[in-house]
Amino acid sequence: MPVHKHLIIRAEVNHPLVTEKSVRRWLRNLVKKIDMRIIKGPYAAYVSKEGNRGMTGIVMIETSHIAIHIWDENRPALVQCDVYSCADFSSNEVLAEFMNMEVIKIDHMILDRMDTIKPIGKG
């Protein structure tokens, strides 16, 4: 039975990912770490719009998607990430993937989106 788990992460980091290659590698590693399967991507691009500058990446997985945006204009850099899947995965394994970016602060919330949208975990 699908679980419809949505992990939302907000992190402040000292060493953000700053290249398309590093974002694509990070997404591939994350997918492998949480035992999912890629169906398209990962894709990454640098956004140069003022106030929104930074890397954006997405990967489509068999059970939904993972998206990340990194605002790199300020230090610490701001990272927002969504992991949504109809298959179960370890939130702790996802959060551990941020540690190489030298996290200053990290918050997350887990939503159950099966029948309604309700929080099931917070950190």
C-alpha positions as CSV (number, residue, x, y, z in Angstrom):
1,M,0.0,0.0,0.0
2,P,1.4,3.4,-0.9
3,V,2.5,5.7,2.0
4,H,2.5,9.1,0.3
5,K,5.3,10.4,2.5
6,H,6.6,14.0,1.9
7,L,9.7,15.1,3.6
8,I,10.3,18.9,3.6
9,I,13.8,20.2,4.6
10,R,15.1,23.7,5.2
11,A,18.9,23.9,5.9
12,E,21.5,26.6,6.3
13,V,24.9,25.4,5.1
14,N,28.4,26.7,4.8
15,H,29.4,24.7,1.8
16,P,26.5,24.6,-0.7
17,L,26.5,22.7,-3.9
18,V,27.5,25.2,-6.6
19,T,27.8,23.2,-9.9
20,E,25.3,21.3,-12.0
21,K,27.5,18.3,-11.8
22,S,27.6,18.3,-8.0
23,V,23.8,18.7,-7.7
24,R,23.2,15.8,-10.2
25,R,25.7,13.6,-8.3
26,W,24.1,14.5,-4.9
27,L,20.6,13.6,-6.3
28,R,21.9,10.3,-7.7
29,N,23.5,9.4,-4.4
30,L,20.4,10.3,-2.4
31,V,18.2,8.2,-4.6
32,K,20.6,5.2,-4.2
33,K,20.9,5.8,-0.5
34,I,17.1,5.6,0.1
35,D,16.7,2.6,-2.2
36,M,14.6,4.3,-4.9
37,R,14.8,4.0,-8.7
38,I,15.4,7.0,-11.2
39,I,13.1,7.2,-14.1
40,K,14.3,10.6,-15.5
41,G,17.2,12.9,-14.6
42,P,18.6,14.1,-12.5
43,Y,18.5,17.6,-14.0
44,A,20.3,20.7,-12.6
45,A,20.7,24.3,-13.6
46,Y,21.9,27.5,-12.2
47,V,19.3,30.2,-11.6
48,S,20.7,33.7,-12.1
49,K,17.5,35.7,-11.2
50,E,18.4,38.3,-8.5
51,G,17.1,37.1,-5.2
52,N,16.8,33.5,-6.3
53,R,20.4,32.8,-7.4
54,G,21.6,29.3,-7.0
55,M,21.4,25.8,-8.1
56,T,18.1,24.0,-8.7
57,G,17.8,20.3,-9.3
58,I,15.2,17.6,-9.7
59,V,15.1,13.9,-10.2
60,M,12.0,11.9,-11.1
61,I,11.9,8.6,-9.2
62,E,9.7,5.6,-9.8
63,T,7.5,6.7,-6.9
64,S,7.5,10.5,-7.4
65,H,10.3,13.1,-7.1
66,I,13.1,14.8,-5.2
67,A,13.7,18.5,-5.7
68,I,16.3,20.9,-4.3
69,H,17.1,24.6,-4.5
70,I,20.2,26.2,-3.1
71,W,20.3,30.0,-2.6
72,D,24.0,30.7,-2.6
73,E,24.2,34.5,-2.5
74,N,24.5,34.7,1.3
75,R,26.4,32.7,3.9
76,P,25.2,30.6,5.3
77,A,23.5,29.4,2.1
78,L,19.9,28.4,2.2
79,V,18.9,25.0,1.0
80,Q,15.2,23.9,0.5
81,C,14.5,20.2,-0.4
82,D,11.5,18.1,-1.0
83,V,11.4,14.3,-1.1
84,Y,8.0,12.9,-2.0
85,S,7.4,9.2,-2.5
86,C,4.6,6.6,-2.4
87,A,7.2,4.2,-1.1
88,D,8.7,4.3,2.4
89,F,12.1,5.8,3.0
90,S,14.4,6.7,5.9
91,S,14.2,10.4,6.7
92,N,17.4,10.1,8.7
93,E,19.2,8.8,5.6
94,V,18.0,11.8,3.6
95,L,19.1,14.3,6.4
96,A,22.5,12.7,6.6
97,E,23.2,13.6,3.0
98,F,23.2,17.2,3.9
99,M,26.2,16.9,6.3
100,N,28.8,17.3,3.6
101,M,27.4,20.8,3.0
102,E,28.5,21.7,6.6
103,V,25.1,22.3,8.1
104,I,24.7,25.2,10.5
105,K,20.9,24.6,11.0
106,I,18.5,22.1,9.6
107,D,14.7,21.8,10.1
108,H,12.4,19.2,8.6
109,M,8.8,18.1,8.6
110,I,7.2,14.9,7.4
111,L,3.7,15.0,5.9
112,D,1.4,12.1,5.3
113,R,-0.5,12.9,2.1
114,M,-2.4,9.6,1.7
115,D,-6.0,10.8,2.4
116,T,-5.4,14.4,3.7
117,I,-2.2,16.4,4.4
118,K,-1.2,15.9,8.0
119,P,2.2,16.2,9.8
120,I,3.6,13.0,11.1
121,G,7.0,14.1,12.1
122,K,9.0,17.2,12.8
123,G,12.6,18.0,13.6
